[in-house]
């Protein structure tokens, strides 16, 4: 097990620069927001009556975060599709946004072709280049956010989440599908930049909350519990733990879990040794939901399952969302270090894709 406080050991496990990319999350957000929010869409993108975002994995949990966070502010129905085909209602009045950091995701390309057949408006958020989806967008004359991922040196989509997160939000702003002041975003990014310093590799474990959380999560089966504006983030953290730390995890949310999951903690008995409810608590949750957290924690602990609470401290909902992403990025990286794993490697996903291509 590598020492999280020994930089030379960490660098040996991280030849691709995942730690550097993780630390650049605020830079990714700043670049993407500045570039995407100022895009000028040509005529033909007006009068949109629904938005469908097509994405998988790291290119899915970011727009889902936007959907959950801004569900009371996005002016038209906004749905995430994680499949090969679009919902039946997609037509000429729909906007289909293709979300793929790499520009190669086959499910997303299939949805783009489906959108073209239906006459829908098409846009996208992805790395610029000569990928299949970028070529498809350009062939249709579609306007979108094609970025240079200069602040993601490791190249992994899930570690470049700032581009997708703020890229999607910026598109909504540019399309006038959401009203949001630039100051709200800028201040949230500034807070994430400040809070990230607490999690840096130079900060020793005894003073580093992300390193401490990594030790808490190691060898557990964590249930990432969030609510309301953070529900999309919960899915993101679970994804990062799966791919970066190579460990199982599940996203859950309150109040929904209160209607069934609490009765499912008796078996298997190993759950009482390995299970962990990781609560992300915010003072911006509604009062009813905050009350549920306290009672849920009691119910879980009475059944012999461990709990741990992360209290978010950001001054706004958006600041806390970026704070949570910052915590999750560093924590999942340090978990990989504790397991002596290369955090960028995804051998089984690579194997699956190779087999699928045959």
Residue frames as qw, qx, qy, qz and C-alpha x, y, z in Angstrom:
[[0.000, 0.889, 0.459, 0.000, 0.00, 0.00, 0.00],
 [0.423, 0.448, -0.013, 0.788, 1.53, 3.27, -1.13],
 [0.287, -0.487, -0.430, 0.704, 1.92, 6.12, 1.31],
 [0.203, 0.848, 0.449, 0.198, -0.43, 8.99, 0.45],
 [0.221, -0.952, 0.060, 0.203, 2.07, 11.44, 1.93],
 [0.541, -0.383, 0.526, 0.533, 5.05, 10.24, -0.11],
 [0.463, 0.711, -0.078, -0.524, 4.98, 12.12, -3.39],
 [0.106, 0.485, -0.800, -0.337, 7.53, 9.85, -5.09],
 [0.270, 0.116, 0.953, -0.080, 5.36, 6.79, -4.45],
 [0.452, 0.631, 0.427, -0.464, 2.29, 8.58, -5.77],
 [0.322, 0.700, -0.380, -0.512, 4.07, 9.67, -8.96],
 [0.083, -0.268, 0.937, 0.207, 5.18, 6.09, -9.57],
 [0.316, 0.367, 0.859, -0.165, 1.52, 4.98, -9.53],
 [0.323, 0.810, 0.363, -0.328, 0.32, 7.93, -11.60],
 [0.480, -0.137, 0.458, 0.736, 2.38, 8.16, -14.79],
 [0.210, 0.572, 0.610, 0.506, -0.53, 9.70, -16.74],
 [0.089, 0.138, -0.143, 0.976, -1.02, 12.69, -14.44],
 [0.333, -0.608, -0.685, -0.225, -4.43, 11.99, -12.89],
 [0.408, -0.591, -0.398, 0.571, -3.47, 14.01, -9.80],
 [0.174, -0.177, 0.177, 0.953, -2.54, 17.00, -11.95],
 [0.194, -0.354, -0.627, -0.667, -5.84, 16.77, -13.84],
 [0.408, -0.616, -0.663, 0.119, -7.75, 16.46, -10.56],
 [0.334, -0.496, -0.221, 0.770, -6.11, 19.62, -9.21],
 [0.048, -0.067, 0.360, 0.929, -7.04, 21.45, -12.43],
 [0.047, 0.568, 0.821, 0.033, -10.79, 20.88, -12.02],
 [0.022, 0.796, 0.287, -0.532, -11.42, 24.62, -11.30],
 [0.065, -0.466, 0.474, 0.744, -9.36, 25.53, -14.39],
 [0.098, 0.226, 0.887, 0.390, -11.46, 23.15, -16.48],
 [0.034, 0.723, 0.656, -0.214, -14.63, 24.76, -15.15],
 [0.054, -0.728, 0.008, 0.684, -13.36, 28.28, -15.76],
 [0.083, -0.248, 0.671, 0.694, -12.27, 27.54, -19.34],
 [0.062, 0.360, 0.892, 0.268, -15.48, 25.71, -20.22],
 [0.024, 0.763, 0.537, -0.359, -17.80, 28.31, -18.75],
 [0.049, -0.642, 0.187, 0.742, -15.98, 31.19, -20.45],
 [0.020, -0.188, 0.746, 0.639, -16.01, 29.47, -23.82],
 [0.012, 0.363, 0.912, 0.189, -19.37, 27.68, -23.86],
 [0.019, 0.689, 0.566, -0.453, -21.54, 30.40, -22.33],
 [0.078, 0.668, -0.132, -0.729, -20.53, 32.90, -25.01],
 [0.315, 0.103, 0.814, 0.477, -21.21, 30.69, -28.05],
 [0.389, 0.362, -0.031, -0.846, -23.33, 32.42, -30.66],
 [0.471, 0.239, 0.848, 0.046, -25.93, 30.02, -32.03],
 [0.056, 0.029, -0.508, -0.859, -27.13, 30.70, -35.58],
 [0.636, 0.066, 0.036, -0.768, -30.80, 30.94, -36.59],
 [0.708, 0.075, -0.654, -0.254, -32.51, 27.60, -36.35],
 [0.413, -0.049, -0.795, 0.442, -31.85, 27.00, -32.66],
 [0.304, -0.147, 0.265, -0.903, -34.79, 29.09, -31.47],
 [0.751, -0.081, -0.031, -0.655, -38.12, 27.76, -30.20],
 [0.382, 0.172, -0.902, 0.106, -36.77, 24.59, -28.62],
 [0.683, -0.406, -0.083, -0.601, -39.44, 22.73, -26.68],
 [0.899, -0.411, 0.147, -0.027, -37.39, 19.94, -25.11],
 [0.179, 0.749, -0.637, 0.038, -33.73, 19.03, -24.64],
 [0.991, -0.125, 0.039, -0.018, -32.34, 15.49, -24.75],
 [0.028, -0.784, 0.620, 0.005, -28.73, 14.91, -23.74],
 [0.980, 0.115, -0.161, -0.031, -27.10, 11.66, -24.90],
 [0.127, 0.723, -0.619, 0.280, -24.08, 10.50, -22.90],
 [0.919, -0.175, -0.351, 0.039, -22.46, 7.63, -21.08],
 [0.763, -0.156, -0.301, 0.551, -20.19, 7.31, -18.03],
 [0.381, -0.393, -0.153, 0.823, -18.15, 10.43, -17.35],
 [0.024, -0.082, -0.361, -0.929, -20.00, 12.26, -20.13],
 [0.391, -0.517, -0.667, -0.367, -23.33, 11.44, -18.54],
 [0.471, -0.562, -0.551, 0.399, -23.00, 12.23, -14.85],
 [0.224, -0.160, -0.038, 0.961, -22.08, 15.84, -15.64],
 [0.279, -0.258, -0.378, -0.844, -25.26, 16.76, -17.56],
 [0.538, -0.495, -0.679, -0.070, -27.21, 14.76, -14.99],
 [0.384, -0.344, -0.404, 0.756, -25.70, 17.02, -12.34],
 [0.063, -0.019, -0.168, -0.984, -26.95, 20.01, -14.33],
 [0.426, -0.373, -0.648, -0.510, -30.40, 18.45, -14.65],
 [0.537, -0.515, -0.630, 0.222, -30.79, 17.80, -10.92],
 [0.331, -0.272, -0.247, 0.869, -29.23, 21.08, -9.82],
 [0.120, 0.162, -0.135, -0.970, -31.17, 23.35, -12.16],
 [0.014, 0.376, 0.905, 0.196, -34.44, 21.42, -12.41],
 [0.003, -0.776, -0.524, 0.350, -36.30, 24.49, -11.13],
 [0.036, -0.732, 0.148, 0.664, -34.55, 26.84, -13.59],
 [0.186, -0.078, 0.770, 0.606, -34.18, 25.03, -16.94],
 [0.412, 0.269, 0.060, -0.868, -37.00, 26.41, -19.06],
 [0.757, 0.206, -0.381, -0.489, -37.82, 23.31, -21.10],
 [0.957, -0.215, 0.165, -0.101, -37.97, 19.56, -20.33],
 [0.188, 0.734, -0.652, 0.035, -34.41, 18.22, -20.02],
 [0.964, -0.140, 0.157, -0.162, -33.75, 14.49, -20.21],
 [0.130, -0.617, 0.759, 0.165, -30.65, 12.28, -20.15],
 [0.938, 0.236, -0.086, -0.240, -30.50, 9.30, -22.53],
 [0.289, -0.583, 0.757, 0.055, -28.03, 6.49, -21.86],
 [0.745, 0.222, 0.628, -0.042, -28.88, 4.20, -24.74],
 [0.385, 0.005, 0.633, 0.672, -28.71, 3.83, -28.53],
 [0.028, 0.539, 0.631, 0.557, -32.07, 5.43, -29.37],
 [0.075, -0.144, 0.186, -0.969, -34.04, 8.53, -28.54],
 [0.291, 0.365, 0.717, -0.518, -37.48, 8.83, -26.89],
 [0.330, 0.524, 0.727, 0.297, -40.41, 8.80, -29.27],
 [0.047, 0.911, 0.339, -0.231, -41.29, 12.45, -28.65],
 [0.341, -0.508, 0.319, 0.724, -38.03, 13.79, -30.15],
 [0.529, 0.670, 0.481, 0.198, -38.84, 15.74, -33.31],
 [0.434, 0.576, 0.124, 0.682, -38.05, 18.96, -35.17],
 [0.267, -0.853, 0.000, -0.449, -38.78, 21.03, -32.05],
 [0.852, -0.495, 0.008, 0.168, -36.25, 19.07, -29.95],
 [0.185, 0.825, -0.521, 0.112, -32.60, 19.84, -29.25],
 [0.980, -0.140, -0.071, 0.123, -30.39, 16.75, -29.00],
 [0.054, -0.871, 0.480, -0.089, -27.02, 17.39, -27.31],
 [0.927, 0.141, -0.315, 0.148, -24.38, 14.74, -27.94],
 [0.382, -0.825, 0.378, -0.178, -22.16, 14.46, -24.86],
 [0.975, 0.033, -0.008, 0.220, -18.92, 12.53, -25.33],
 [0.352, -0.821, 0.306, 0.329, -15.57, 13.74, -24.02],
 [0.522, -0.248, 0.673, 0.461, -13.72, 11.52, -26.48],
 [0.466, 0.501, -0.235, -0.690, -16.14, 11.95, -29.37],
 [0.276, 0.260, -0.885, -0.268, -16.12, 8.20, -29.96],
 [0.383, 0.042, 0.786, -0.483, -18.97, 6.82, -27.82],
 [0.039, -0.112, -0.846, -0.520, -21.01, 4.54, -30.08],
 [0.014, -0.611, -0.766, 0.197, -24.30, 4.94, -28.20],
 [0.002, -0.687, -0.128, 0.715, -24.02, 8.73, -28.51],
 [0.027, 0.273, -0.606, -0.747, -23.26, 8.58, -32.23],
 [0.011, -0.344, -0.913, -0.219, -26.26, 6.28, -32.72],
 [0.002, 0.723, 0.548, -0.421, -28.49, 8.84, -30.98],
 [0.011, -0.555, 0.214, 0.804, -27.07, 11.58, -33.20],
 [0.040, 0.017, -0.801, -0.597, -27.97, 9.62, -36.31],
 [0.040, -0.548, -0.832, 0.075, -31.42, 8.99, -34.85],
 [0.019, -0.694, -0.259, 0.672, -31.82, 12.73, -34.21],
 [0.003, 0.331, -0.503, -0.799, -30.83, 13.50, -37.80],
 [0.041, -0.259, -0.894, -0.363, -33.49, 11.13, -39.15],
 [0.095, -0.681, -0.694, 0.213, -36.14, 12.86, -37.04],
 [0.204, 0.727, 0.224, 0.615, -35.17, 16.37, -38.06],
 [0.528, -0.783, -0.236, 0.231, -34.18, 17.47, -34.55],
 [0.138, 0.913, -0.311, 0.224, -31.77, 20.31, -33.86],
 [0.925, -0.103, -0.201, 0.307, -28.33, 18.90, -32.92],
 [0.019, -0.887, 0.378, -0.265, -25.52, 20.19, -30.75],
 [0.907, -0.039, -0.354, 0.224, -22.70, 18.65, -28.74],
 [0.319, -0.860, 0.376, -0.129, -20.12, 18.93, -25.97],
 [0.968, -0.037, 0.120, 0.219, -16.84, 17.10, -26.61],
 [0.474, -0.540, 0.385, 0.580, -13.13, 17.35, -27.26],
 [0.514, 0.754, -0.163, -0.374, -12.32, 18.89, -30.61],
 [0.355, -0.399, 0.793, 0.292, -10.53, 16.75, -33.16],
 [0.423, 0.255, -0.635, -0.594, -11.22, 14.24, -35.91],
 [0.290, 0.044, 0.907, -0.303, -13.37, 11.79, -33.93],
 [0.037, 0.359, 0.854, 0.374, -16.47, 10.22, -35.46],
 [0.064, -0.767, -0.601, 0.213, -18.93, 12.38, -33.51],
 [0.125, -0.644, 0.086, 0.750, -17.06, 15.63, -34.16],
 [0.085, -0.081, 0.698, 0.706, -17.02, 14.77, -37.86],
 [0.003, -0.548, -0.825, -0.138, -20.73, 14.00, -37.68],
 [0.088, -0.783, -0.366, 0.495, -21.51, 17.35, -36.03],
 [0.106, -0.516, 0.322, 0.787, -19.45, 19.28, -38.54],
 [0.108, 0.145, 0.823, 0.538, -21.05, 17.44, -41.46],
 [0.041, -0.702, -0.710, -0.037, -24.46, 18.61, -40.23],
 [0.131, 0.558, 0.026, 0.819, -23.24, 22.18, -39.69],
 [0.580, -0.686, -0.439, -0.021, -24.19, 21.84, -36.01],
 [0.048, 0.712, -0.341, 0.612, -23.10, 24.39, -33.43],
 [0.832, -0.474, -0.285, 0.034, -21.75, 23.07, -30.13],
 [0.305, -0.867, 0.391, -0.055, -18.93, 23.28, -27.63],
 [0.924, 0.225, -0.166, 0.261, -15.79, 21.60, -28.98],
 [0.366, -0.905, 0.217, -0.023, -13.03, 22.18, -26.47],
 [0.555, 0.520, -0.566, 0.318, -9.28, 21.88, -26.17],
 [0.800, -0.563, -0.201, -0.052, -8.79, 19.82, -22.96],
 [0.437, 0.603, -0.428, 0.511, -5.53, 21.56, -22.05],
 [0.317, -0.532, 0.504, -0.602, -6.39, 21.36, -18.34],
 [0.921, -0.148, 0.252, -0.256, -6.85, 17.59, -18.38],
 [0.154, 0.670, -0.705, -0.175, -3.35, 16.25, -19.07],
 [0.425, -0.149, 0.888, -0.092, -4.26, 12.65, -18.17],
 [0.276, 0.115, -0.657, -0.692, -6.91, 12.60, -20.93],
 [0.073, -0.294, -0.949, 0.085, -9.48, 10.50, -19.06],
 [0.207, -0.545, -0.442, -0.682, -13.06, 11.82, -19.52],
 [0.572, -0.675, -0.467, -0.003, -14.11, 11.33, -15.89],
 [0.556, -0.407, -0.153, 0.708, -11.09, 13.36, -14.73],
 [0.145, 0.089, 0.254, 0.952, -12.01, 16.15, -17.13],
 [0.040, -0.618, -0.782, 0.072, -15.46, 16.60, -15.67],
 [0.067, -0.602, -0.171, 0.777, -15.14, 20.37, -15.44],
 [0.037, 0.158, -0.560, -0.812, -15.31, 20.60, -19.24],
 [0.193, -0.364, -0.844, -0.344, -18.53, 18.61, -19.46],
 [0.192, -0.596, -0.640, 0.446, -20.12, 20.16, -16.36],
 [0.005, -0.645, -0.077, 0.761, -19.64, 23.78, -17.31],
 [0.027, -0.077, 0.686, 0.723, -19.81, 23.00, -21.01],
 [0.104, -0.498, -0.835, -0.208, -23.39, 21.82, -20.66],
 [0.140, -0.734, -0.447, 0.492, -24.34, 24.68, -18.35],
 [0.117, -0.445, 0.256, 0.850, -22.70, 27.15, -20.73],
 [0.008, 0.189, 0.776, 0.602, -24.68, 25.80, -23.68],
 [0.120, -0.674, -0.725, 0.068, -27.94, 26.25, -21.79],
 [0.165, -0.689, -0.141, 0.691, -26.93, 29.82, -21.01],
 [0.103, -0.255, 0.509, 0.816, -25.95, 30.51, -24.62],
 [0.086, -0.326, -0.823, -0.458, -29.25, 29.05, -25.85],
 [0.301, -0.252, 0.147, -0.908, -31.19, 31.15, -23.31],
 [0.677, -0.276, -0.637, -0.245, -32.68, 28.02, -21.81],
 [0.621, -0.525, -0.449, 0.369, -31.55, 29.06, -18.35],
 [0.000, -0.904, 0.070, -0.422, -31.10, 32.41, -16.61],
 [0.805, -0.437, -0.129, 0.381, -27.88, 32.47, -14.61],
 [0.020, 0.981, -0.191, -0.008, -25.57, 35.35, -13.79],
 [0.680, 0.496, -0.435, 0.320, -21.91, 35.01, -14.63],
 [0.135, -0.628, 0.525, -0.558, -21.07, 36.07, -11.07],
 [0.864, -0.275, 0.226, -0.355, -22.84, 33.00, -9.63],
 [0.959, 0.225, -0.103, 0.141, -20.60, 30.66, -11.62],
 [0.424, 0.653, -0.390, 0.492, -17.39, 32.65, -11.19],
 [0.372, -0.616, 0.456, -0.524, -17.73, 32.82, -7.40],
 [0.953, -0.158, 0.171, -0.191, -18.47, 29.09, -7.16],
 [0.845, 0.396, -0.211, 0.292, -15.36, 28.26, -9.20],
 [0.115, 0.700, -0.440, 0.551, -13.28, 30.57, -7.01],
 [0.682, -0.484, 0.371, -0.405, -14.51, 28.73, -3.93],
 [0.996, 0.083, 0.027, 0.022, -13.66, 25.34, -5.46],
 [0.581, 0.606, -0.341, 0.424, -10.17, 26.64, -6.20],
 [0.207, -0.656, 0.474, -0.550, -9.73, 27.66, -2.57],
 [0.835, -0.307, 0.311, -0.336, -11.15, 24.51, -1.01],
 [0.924, 0.321, -0.202, 0.059, -9.08, 22.28, -3.30],
 [0.236, 0.686, -0.557, 0.405, -5.92, 23.44, -1.56],
 [0.616, -0.456, 0.484, -0.423, -6.99, 21.50, 1.56],
 [0.954, 0.072, 0.259, -0.130, -6.89, 18.24, -0.41],
 [0.486, 0.753, -0.443, -0.030, -3.59, 18.73, -2.24],
 [0.914, 0.047, -0.360, 0.183, -1.02, 15.95, -2.07],
 [0.343, 0.450, -0.456, 0.687, 1.37, 18.20, -0.12],
 [0.505, -0.489, 0.241, -0.669, -1.13, 18.40, 2.78],
 [0.098, 0.208, -0.953, 0.196, -0.43, 15.49, 5.18],
 [0.384, -0.333, -0.827, -0.240, -3.11, 12.96, 5.99],
 [0.274, -0.445, -0.667, 0.531, -3.78, 14.26, 9.49],
 [0.073, 0.492, 0.134, -0.857, -4.78, 17.63, 7.98],
 [0.212, 0.174, -0.621, -0.734, -6.22, 16.43, 4.66],
 [0.650, 0.127, 0.440, -0.606, -9.96, 15.57, 4.65],
 [0.768, 0.412, -0.314, -0.376, -9.78, 13.81, 1.25],
 [0.377, 0.377, -0.832, 0.154, -6.99, 11.49, 2.36],
 [0.290, -0.097, 0.751, -0.585, -8.89, 10.76, 5.57],
 [0.751, 0.253, 0.156, -0.590, -12.06, 9.99, 3.60],
 [0.638, 0.428, -0.610, -0.195, -10.11, 7.68, 1.30],
 [0.115, 0.248, -0.898, 0.345, -8.93, 5.69, 4.34],
 [0.508, 0.080, 0.536, -0.670, -12.50, 5.56, 5.65],
 [0.766, 0.373, -0.074, -0.518, -13.87, 4.24, 2.35],
 [0.293, 0.466, -0.826, -0.124, -11.14, 1.68, 1.66],
 [0.179, 0.001, -0.982, 0.058, -12.43, -1.93, 1.72],
 [0.352, 0.320, 0.585, -0.656, -16.06, -0.87, 2.17],
 [0.153, 0.461, 0.733, 0.475, -19.15, -1.01, -0.01],
 [0.011, -0.286, -0.270, 0.919, -20.18, 2.65, 0.15],
 [0.152, 0.715, 0.658, 0.177, -23.65, 3.96, -0.54],
 [0.215, 0.030, 0.021, 0.976, -23.22, 7.59, -1.67],
 [0.040, -0.699, -0.705, 0.115, -26.26, 9.36, -0.23],
 [0.105, -0.047, 0.079, 0.990, -27.29, 12.77, -1.58],
 [0.185, 0.664, 0.681, -0.248, -30.47, 14.76, -2.12],
 [0.210, 0.898, 0.234, -0.308, -32.12, 17.46, -4.20],
 [0.359, 0.892, -0.230, -0.153, -29.52, 19.59, -6.02],
 [0.169, -0.635, 0.750, 0.077, -26.69, 17.08, -5.33],
 [0.881, 0.094, 0.418, -0.200, -28.37, 13.96, -6.71],
 [0.754, 0.638, -0.155, 0.035, -26.44, 14.10, -9.96],
 [0.054, 0.745, -0.623, 0.232, -23.18, 14.46, -8.07],
 [0.719, -0.306, 0.573, -0.249, -23.90, 11.28, -6.12],
 [0.914, 0.366, 0.174, 0.000, -23.90, 9.34, -9.36],
 [0.434, 0.809, -0.350, 0.187, -20.64, 11.07, -10.34],
 [0.298, -0.655, 0.647, -0.252, -18.80, 10.08, -7.16],
 [0.864, -0.042, 0.479, -0.148, -19.92, 6.49, -7.50],
 [0.792, 0.606, -0.029, 0.074, -18.63, 6.43, -11.08],
 [0.187, 0.814, -0.495, 0.240, -15.26, 7.83, -10.00],
 [0.576, -0.461, 0.637, -0.224, -14.88, 5.25, -7.23],
 [0.923, 0.228, 0.301, -0.079, -15.71, 2.44, -9.69],
 [0.737, 0.640, -0.061, 0.208, -13.24, 3.51, -12.37],
 [0.161, 0.808, -0.436, 0.362, -10.47, 5.27, -10.46],
 [0.396, -0.515, 0.665, -0.368, -10.33, 3.20, -7.25],
 [0.473, 0.127, -0.837, -0.243, -11.59, -0.03, -8.90],
 [0.024, 0.100, 0.840, -0.533, -14.06, -0.46, -6.03],
 [0.133, -0.548, -0.772, -0.294, -17.80, -1.07, -5.90],
 [0.024, 0.224, 0.376, -0.899, -20.12, 1.77, -4.86],
 [0.036, 0.577, 0.768, 0.276, -23.76, 2.77, -5.26],
 [0.065, -0.166, 0.060, -0.982, -25.46, 6.17, -5.46],
 [0.184, -0.567, -0.801, 0.054, -28.64, 6.57, -3.41],
 [0.019, -0.358, -0.003, -0.933, -30.83, 9.52, -2.53],
 [0.055, -0.458, -0.717, 0.523, -33.06, 10.72, 0.25],
 [0.609, -0.188, 0.501, -0.585, -36.08, 10.70, 0.41],
 [0.770, 0.219, -0.440, -0.407, -36.39, 7.84, -2.09],
 [0.439, 0.226, -0.844, 0.209, -34.26, 5.36, -0.13],
 [0.283, -0.144, 0.612, -0.724, -36.46, 5.87, 2.94],
 [0.761, 0.111, 0.018, -0.639, -39.22, 3.96, 1.18],
 [0.963, 0.136, -0.197, -0.122, -37.37, 0.65, 0.79],
 [0.571, 0.512, -0.557, 0.319, -33.60, 0.53, 1.35],
 [0.265, -0.539, 0.568, -0.563, -33.69, 0.69, 5.14],
 [0.887, -0.121, 0.278, -0.347, -35.45, -2.69, 5.18],
 [0.893, 0.400, -0.198, 0.058, -32.67, -4.23, 3.08],
 [0.099, 0.762, -0.551, 0.325, -29.83, -3.93, 5.59],
 [0.806, -0.397, 0.369, -0.239, -30.27, -7.21, 7.48],
 [0.831, -0.024, 0.491, 0.262, -28.68, -9.46, 4.85],
 [0.855, 0.037, -0.470, 0.217, -26.13, -10.39, 3.77],
 [0.662, -0.699, -0.130, 0.236, -24.35, -10.39, 7.12],
 [0.656, 0.027, 0.101, 0.748, -21.17, -9.19, 5.42],
 [0.077, 0.778, 0.251, 0.570, -22.92, -5.85, 4.92],
 [0.537, -0.837, -0.099, -0.031, -22.43, -5.20, 8.63],
 [0.708, -0.391, 0.190, 0.556, -18.66, -5.45, 8.16],
 [0.459, 0.076, 0.425, 0.776, -18.28, -3.77, 4.76],
 [0.095, 0.771, 0.525, 0.349, -21.31, -1.52, 4.26],
 [0.291, -0.331, -0.205, 0.874, -20.94, 2.22, 4.72],
 [0.166, 0.854, 0.474, 0.134, -23.52, 4.97, 4.25],
 [0.408, -0.103, 0.024, 0.907, -21.67, 8.09, 3.14],
 [0.070, 0.849, 0.513, -0.106, -23.99, 11.06, 3.71],
 [0.315, 0.204, 0.110, 0.920, -23.34, 14.37, 1.93],
 [0.154, -0.741, -0.591, 0.281, -25.13, 16.94, 4.06],
 [0.222, 0.312, 0.167, 0.909, -25.96, 20.52, 3.08],
 [0.035, 0.413, 0.505, -0.757, -27.67, 23.34, 4.90],
 [0.308, 0.239, -0.302, -0.870, -29.30, 24.15, 1.56],
 [0.188, -0.240, -0.933, -0.189, -31.38, 20.97, 1.60],
 [0.462, -0.520, -0.257, -0.670, -35.01, 21.57, 2.48],
 [0.366, -0.447, 0.569, -0.585, -35.88, 21.28, 6.18],
 [0.922, -0.035, 0.133, -0.362, -37.89, 18.11, 5.62],
 [0.844, 0.381, -0.349, 0.141, -34.96, 16.43, 3.89],
 [0.140, 0.577, -0.607, 0.527, -32.49, 17.54, 6.57],
 [0.660, -0.328, 0.425, -0.526, -34.73, 15.93, 9.19],
 [0.969, 0.169, -0.080, -0.164, -34.73, 12.71, 7.18],
 [0.537, 0.556, -0.562, 0.294, -30.91, 12.57, 7.21],
 [0.224, -0.480, 0.644, -0.552, -30.75, 12.51, 11.00],
 [0.826, -0.081, 0.352, -0.433, -33.38, 9.78, 11.28],
 [0.876, 0.404, -0.256, -0.065, -31.91, 7.74, 8.43],
 [0.281, 0.586, -0.668, 0.362, -28.48, 7.80, 10.10],
 [0.488, -0.326, 0.614, -0.528, -30.02, 6.47, 13.30],
 [0.918, 0.151, 0.129, -0.343, -31.92, 3.70, 11.49],
 [0.729, 0.520, -0.438, 0.082, -28.81, 2.57, 9.60],
 [0.102, 0.532, -0.708, 0.453, -26.61, 2.54, 12.69],
 [0.682, -0.223, 0.460, -0.523, -29.22, 0.67, 14.74],
 [0.958, 0.231, 0.028, -0.167, -28.92, -2.13, 12.17],
 [0.770, -0.408, 0.359, 0.334, -25.17, -2.34, 12.59],
 [0.660, 0.527, 0.243, 0.477, -24.13, -0.60, 9.36],
 [0.450, -0.372, -0.060, 0.809, -21.47, 2.11, 9.54],
 [0.253, 0.903, 0.323, 0.132, -22.06, 5.72, 8.53],
 [0.475, -0.247, 0.036, 0.844, -19.93, 8.75, 7.75],
 [0.193, 0.895, 0.393, -0.086, -21.06, 12.32, 7.08],
 [0.440, 0.100, 0.169, 0.876, -19.44, 14.96, 4.87],
 [0.012, 0.832, 0.407, -0.376, -20.72, 18.42, 5.77],
 [0.479, 0.482, 0.289, 0.674, -20.42, 20.73, 2.78],
 [0.321, -0.605, -0.278, 0.673, -19.49, 24.31, 3.63],
 [0.283, 0.229, 0.396, 0.843, -19.73, 26.32, 0.41],
 [0.099, 0.290, 0.298, -0.904, -21.63, 29.63, 0.50],
 [0.597, 0.301, -0.126, -0.733, -24.06, 28.65, -2.29],
 [0.907, 0.123, 0.360, -0.184, -25.58, 25.55, -3.82],
 [0.748, 0.633, -0.179, 0.084, -23.32, 25.79, -6.85],
 [0.031, 0.735, -0.617, 0.281, -20.25, 26.34, -4.68],
 [0.657, -0.301, 0.632, -0.280, -21.15, 23.22, -2.70],
 [0.916, 0.364, 0.134, -0.104, -21.64, 21.21, -5.90],
 [0.556, 0.701, -0.390, 0.218, -18.15, 22.13, -7.08],
 [0.306, -0.612, 0.636, -0.357, -16.83, 21.51, -3.56],
 [0.870, -0.063, 0.431, -0.231, -18.34, 18.03, -3.64],
 [0.841, 0.530, -0.086, 0.064, -16.77, 17.32, -7.04],
 [0.201, 0.760, -0.540, 0.299, -13.42, 18.49, -5.71],
 [0.574, -0.427, 0.618, -0.325, -13.68, 16.20, -2.69],
 [0.930, 0.162, 0.293, -0.154, -14.70, 13.23, -4.82],
 [0.670, 0.682, -0.277, 0.092, -11.92, 13.73, -7.34],
 [0.048, 0.667, -0.664, 0.335, -9.15, 13.82, -4.76],
 [0.683, -0.288, 0.557, -0.375, -10.70, 11.09, -2.61],
 [0.945, 0.278, 0.129, -0.112, -11.08, 8.58, -5.43],
 [0.525, 0.694, -0.448, 0.206, -7.49, 9.31, -6.49],
 [0.187, -0.576, 0.690, -0.396, -6.16, 8.68, -2.98],
 [0.869, -0.066, 0.378, -0.313, -8.21, 5.48, -2.80],
 [0.854, 0.486, -0.183, 0.039, -6.39, 4.23, -5.91],
 [0.197, 0.687, -0.601, 0.358, -3.11, 5.04, -4.19],
 [0.567, -0.393, 0.587, -0.424, -4.14, 3.02, -1.13],
 [0.929, 0.152, 0.299, -0.157, -4.88, 0.06, -3.42],
 [0.406, -0.440, 0.612, 0.517, -1.57, 0.51, -5.32],
 [0.567, 0.537, 0.607, 0.147, -3.55, 0.98, -8.53],
 [0.205, 0.020, 0.339, 0.918, -2.87, 3.15, -11.55],
 [0.264, 0.486, 0.510, -0.659, -5.86, 5.52, -11.28],
 [0.377, 0.470, -0.301, -0.739, -6.14, 6.07, -15.03],
 [0.103, 0.143, -0.942, -0.287, -6.22, 2.39, -16.04],
 [0.707, 0.117, 0.293, -0.632, -9.59, 0.85, -16.94],
 [0.052, -0.293, 0.907, 0.298, -8.54, -2.61, -18.20],
 [0.311, 0.313, 0.890, -0.110, -11.97, -4.25, -18.07],
 [0.397, 0.750, 0.215, -0.483, -13.71, -1.40, -19.87],
 [0.164, 0.635, -0.588, -0.472, -10.97, -1.53, -22.50],
 [0.193, -0.067, 0.971, 0.125, -11.35, -5.32, -22.78],
 [0.414, 0.532, 0.668, -0.315, -15.13, -5.00, -23.16],
 [0.364, 0.770, -0.070, -0.520, -14.82, -2.40, -25.90],
 [0.035, 0.479, -0.791, -0.379, -12.27, -4.52, -27.77],
 [0.274, 0.152, 0.950, -0.012, -14.56, -7.55, -27.63],
 [0.398, 0.663, 0.451, -0.445, -17.55, -5.49, -28.72],
 [0.247, 0.725, -0.334, -0.550, -15.63, -4.22, -31.75],
 [0.259, -0.218, 0.896, 0.286, -14.93, -7.74, -33.05]]
